[in-house]
Amino acid sequence: MWLIFVAIILFNGFPPAFVALNRALLMSLFLVLLGIVFRGADFVFRATMPIPRFCNGLPNLASKATPFFLSASVGAISTGHLQINESGHFHGDIMPDWLTPL
């Protein structure tokens, strides 16, 4: 709930910052979204049909990957590793900018 609230406030209040952060954190936010979708799909499929044993690790991986990528995004924003200029354009590589350690 708070994630949607923050995204809507950022989108409506600060559109250039929203665009720059989405461009800078494209891969990380995509992996967060993928983890959320796989976790939700696991709840639905387990309630309606039997799941093969080899699929048991997928929700476990999604549960661990989603907070990791979300915290890597927040860490990249808070440390200033993202190369965003004054006009709000991102000038950097989408992979190593959010993977740098704190």
C-alpha positions in Angstrom: 0.0 0.0 0.0 2.7 2.5 0.9 4.6 1.7 -2.3 1.7 2.7 -4.4 1.1 5.8 -2.3 4.8 6.9 -2.7 4.7 6.3 -6.5 1.5 8.3 -7.0 2.8 11.2 -4.9 6.1 11.2 -6.8 4.3 11.0 -10.1 1.8 13.8 -9.4 4.1 16.1 -7.4 7.4 15.7 -9.1 7.0 14.3 -12.7 10.7 15.0 -13.8 12.0 13.2 -10.7 9.6 10.3 -11.4 10.8 10.0 -15.0 14.5 10.2 -14.1 14.2 7.6 -11.3 12.2 5.2 -13.5 14.9 5.5 -16.2 17.7 5.1 -13.7 16.1 2.1 -11.8 14.4 0.4 -14.8 16.0 -3.0 -14.3 15.7 -3.0 -10.5 12.1 -1.9 -10.4 11.2 -4.4 -13.1 12.7 -7.2 -11.0 10.7 -5.9 -8.0 7.5 -6.1 -10.0 8.4 -9.5 -11.3 8.9 -10.8 -7.7 5.6 -9.3 -6.6 3.8 -11.0 -9.5 5.4 -14.4 -8.9 4.6 -14.2 -5.2 0.9 -13.4 -5.9 0.6 -16.0 -8.6 2.0 -18.6 -6.2 -0.8 -17.9 -3.7 -3.5 -18.3 -6.5 -2.0 -21.4 -8.0 -1.5 -23.2 -4.7 -5.2 -22.5 -3.7 -6.6 -23.9 -7.0 -4.3 -26.7 -8.2 -1.5 -29.0 -7.1 2.0 -27.6 -7.7 4.9 -29.7 -8.8 7.8 -30.0 -6.4 10.3 -28.2 -8.7 8.2 -25.0 -8.4 8.5 -24.8 -4.6 11.6 -22.6 -4.7 10.0 -19.9 -6.9 8.0 -18.2 -4.2 10.9 -18.5 -1.8 13.2 -16.8 -4.3 10.5 -14.1 -5.1 10.1 -13.4 -1.4 13.8 -12.8 -1.0 14.5 -11.0 -4.3 11.7 -8.4 -4.1 13.0 -6.7 -0.9 16.6 -7.0 -2.0 16.0 -5.2 -5.3 13.7 -2.6 -3.6 16.3 -1.9 -1.0 19.0 -1.7 -3.7 16.9 1.0 -5.4 16.4 2.9 -2.2 20.2 2.6 -1.5 21.1 3.9 -4.9 18.8 6.9 -4.5 20.0 7.7 -0.9 23.7 7.4 -1.7 23.6 9.5 -4.8 25.1 7.0 -7.2 22.6 7.7 -9.9 23.8 10.1 -12.6 20.9 12.4 -13.0 21.6 16.0 -14.2 19.8 19.2 -13.2 17.3 18.9 -16.1 16.2 15.5 -14.9 17.8 13.3 -17.5 19.6 10.1 -16.5 23.1 9.7 -18.0 24.4 6.3 -16.9 24.3 2.6 -17.2 21.1 1.0 -15.8 22.9 -2.0 -14.3 25.8 -0.9 -12.1 24.3 2.3 -10.8 21.9 0.5 -8.4 24.2 -2.5 -7.7 27.0 -0.5 -6.0 27.3 -1.4 -2.4 26.6 1.2 0.3 
